[in-house]
Amino acid sequence: MKIYTKTGDKGQTALYGGTRVSKASARVDSYGNIDELNSFIGIAKSHIEDEEVLRQLKKIQFDLFTVGSEAATPVDKLMLANGKSRLPIIISETEIEELEQWMDAFDEKLEPLQYFILPGGGKSATFLHAARTICRRAERSLVFLNESEEVRPELIKYLNRLSDYLFVLARYISKLNNEPEEYWNPNER
């Protein structure tokens, strides 16, 4: 099978289920942002050595493919004619709670926040901060899509929680690597 199909040469692509849409559609934008987020998490992983963190990020990358596949599927195409789900798995409260548990475990090892943190630190923390901002964009794009086409609320909730997780993880990685956090303290301008 060739990787290029030439079917998108005129600015159209097929969604999961076969519907063809413009590559500039809100739906394509949303799963494109999710794909970009997944790639940035891969970059961050390449600078992280902690095995537990790598395990979590691998699971998150898997879950982001799940989120992306649902974002690429119009609601009316989620179910097949035989009544079965088109998608083998979907994001649920279980994955959202998992992110919360991981965050809580990291947070117990961190100093309480007193000021906003400037994005930065070492390479891994910096890429995690960048991934966090891409995650926020992906979340906004799903919210925008939801204004015209239904999106399951779990997808938006997952991305909202994931951006929090990436923030806490960036702080945790900075601590693991003995990299100081820089604060936005308006009194120290």
Rosetta blueprint (number, residue, H / E / L):
1 M L
2 K L
3 I L
4 Y L
5 T L
6 K L
7 T L
8 G L
9 D L
10 K L
11 G L
12 Q E
13 T E
14 A E
15 L L
16 Y L
17 G L
18 G L
19 T L
20 R E
21 V E
22 S E
23 K L
24 A L
25 S L
26 A H
27 R H
28 V H
29 D H
30 S H
31 Y H
32 G H
33 N H
34 I H
35 D H
36 E H
37 L H
38 N H
39 S H
40 F H
41 I H
42 G H
43 I H
44 A H
45 K H
46 S L
47 H L
48 I L
49 E L
50 D L
51 E H
52 E H
53 V H
54 L H
55 R H
56 Q H
57 L H
58 K H
59 K H
60 I H
61 Q H
62 F H
63 D H
64 L H
65 F H
66 T H
67 V H
68 G H
69 S H
70 E H
71 A H
72 A L
73 T L
74 P L
75 V H
76 D H
77 K H
78 L L
79 M E
80 L L
81 A L
82 N L
83 G L
84 K L
85 S E
86 R L
87 L L
88 P L
89 I L
90 I L
91 I L
92 S L
93 E H
94 T H
95 E H
96 I H
97 E H
98 E H
99 L H
100 E H
101 Q H
102 W H
103 M H
104 D H
105 A H
106 F H
107 D H
108 E L
109 K L
110 L L
111 E L
112 P L
113 L L
114 Q L
115 Y L
116 F E
117 I E
118 L L
119 P L
120 G L
121 G L
122 G L
123 K H
124 S H
125 A H
126 T H
127 F H
128 L H
129 H H
130 A H
131 A H
132 R H
133 T H
134 I H
135 C H
136 R H
137 R H
138 A H
139 E H
140 R H
141 S H
142 L H
143 V H
144 F H
145 L H
146 N H
147 E L
148 S L
149 E L
150 E L
151 V L
152 R L
153 P H
154 E H
155 L H
156 I H
157 K H
158 Y H
159 L H
160 N H
161 R H
162 L H
163 S H
164 D H
165 Y H
166 L H
167 F H
168 V H
169 L H
170 A H
171 R H
172 Y H
173 I H
174 S H
175 K H
176 L H
177 N L
178 N L
179 E L
180 P L
181 E L
182 E L
183 Y E
184 W E
185 N L
186 P H
187 N H
188 E H
189 R L
